[in-house]
Amino acid sequence: MVAAMIRELGDSLQEALGALGRYALFGARLVAETPRALLRFGLVVEQVHNAGALSLVIIMLSGLFVGMVLGLQGFDLLQRFGSEESLGTAAALGLLKELGPVITALLFAGRAGTALASELGLMRATDQLAAIEMMAVDPVRRVVMPRFLGGVISMPLLAAIFSMIGLFGAQLVGVQLMGVDQGQFWSQMRAAVELDDVMEGVLKSVVFGVACSLVAVYEGYHSLPTAEGVGRATTRTVVISSVSVLLLDYMLTAVML
Amino acid sequence: MSGEESRGTGPIVRVRGLRYRAGAREIFAGVDLDFPRGAVTAVMGPSGSGKTTLLRLITGQARPDSGSVEFDGQDVAALPRTALYRMRQRMGMLFQNGALLTDLDVYENIAFPLREHTRLPERLVRHLVLTKLQAVGLRGAARLKPAELSGGMARRVALARAIVMDPDLLIYDEPFVGLDPISLGVVLRLIRRLNDTLGVTSIVVSHDVREITAVADHCHLLSGGRIVASGPPAEVAASQHEDVRQFMHGLPDGPVPFHYPAPDYADQARQVL
């Protein structure tokens, strides 16, 4: 009984390490291909449009509501200590360092990540990737790379937009609705938020962008060529991306604090 | 482009002692095959007999367990990646469903190999694409998306894409599946016409006996991991070999059994009860 459990645990561990190794190899290949892929920047721009521009509405809407909630909750909390003028600082730090990158990455995984994985999976299922290979073109170079880079470039831009709209939402509720002084809101924020805080958010969003895009293209490219396979790849993309983002967020925060 | 490279005189594809297993199942058990240059050669056989696998081996998408598959004298499995890609530029392949790139329109699908492999000026690309579209009768559909095409049209666009680099070898994987009689006739005639006018070699994998025997110069019939008949279509059709007779005449039972292997019916019925 115990031996069976240990064996099962060992198998699972071996499987997880194997998967991690395959991800690392695929990721290393993408990194190696990056300089060449950037030479065909038109293809990358097309994918920035698909992964980034097409995600704008959901990112902006979510940013606005998250910022508004932050304004309400922040005001309620700070009022207890008589420091509601610090609402701008609290909202800015919360959005720039944590909520902006993390929620954008989770939304990115759900919108752009699933779109990427299912597109690549369907290309596999309908022989499009095999046809590209048969035309003597490397599908990783021609199809996967622009999508990967499109995701990596889009993520920090989306996170920045999310944080900006979020601040607007917090200001809308805090200043316009709850009566916090407008001047205090902005001046305290300007005084307290430093470049390092902004850079922490930028670094996180870049790392999350790489992680989410890698997971999406890996799962899509390696999906089984069936309807079930594509569905499974899409689900795995959301699950693995979300867990990775939260894990990486903790690790990065612990290192940068 | 590629025609100059192809100067051999023997068969363009030569298969010797081919053995291949997919898991526990033996697909090829020592197969010898020749595909003569300039001819339309049909590879026929029941479903699961390894026809598409043979194409994958010829194009280097799979490697044999033993034996060799040679394209114009080169052992395909031994080619490094760059040489394999160079070889594939001399091949055009028509997939069963067309496999058109769904994010590109018809024009861009056909221009795709030209844009990837050449630096031709746009005017020349346009000329080549329109010429190939004209050859398959779809010049007017240049700006349609793949989703707007019928099955037959998609197959013809894929054919135009397959010939745009002027290949030496054209490979057709089940080109007649799901086509209405008119589209089928069009594709059938195109296979013959393109083979003769472009001077290429064609390999057509199919299990549509009547259609394929009308267009092919040679036939190979695969069954049970071996070649059971080879020769001109009429000769193969007249063969008295049991496998050939079952396949050519569509007999429900024979060497390929009607029933999938199962335990005794009475025993199984008792178990369920």
Interface residues (C-beta under 8 A of the other chain):
Chain A: L122 M123 T126 D127 Q128 A130 A131 I132 E133 M134 M135 A136 V137 D138 R142
Chain B: T59 Q61 Y85 R86 R88 Q89 M91 M93 F95 Q96 N97 A99 L100 L101 T102 F112 P113 E116 H117 A158 R161 M165
